Amino acid sequence: MFEIQDTGSNNALLTYLKNQSPEALEQVAKHVSPEIRQIINQNIQGLVGMLPSPQFQVSVTTNHENLANLLGSAMMTGYFLSQMETRMKLDQTFGSSLPLTSEADDKVDKNFDESEP
């Protein structure tokens, strides 16, 4: 599935992904919610540009580096959205909403500083 030339780097994640079966990767992809798929689809369409309707034959040409950047962006977006979806479900389950601002970090830092001897 991942046919990337060896660049001599020792990328453990890439090695791990190369060693996974297509079935294992498909199983992971099945757990992505429709909401996340929709957001990633919209994100990629925004990056590539809104392509004309299916009545037109459209082709997109790019080089290896740009395609890799697009794939990397989609993967990071998917990871981020998955984490936020998990956070949302936890907030809904436990009825608490942690702020996403630096205020939460400041409170943690302040509490940590106060506990030091």
Residue pairs with C-beta under 8 A, 6 or more apart in sequence:
1 17
1 18
1 20
1 22
1 25
2 14
2 17
2 18
4 14
4 18
17 25
32 78
32 82
33 85
35 85
36 78
36 81
36 82
36 85
39 77
39 81
40 74
40 77
40 78
40 81
43 73
43 74
43 77
44 70
44 74
45 51
47 70
47 73
48 60
48 70
51 58
51 60
52 58
62 70
87 98
91 97
91 98
98 104
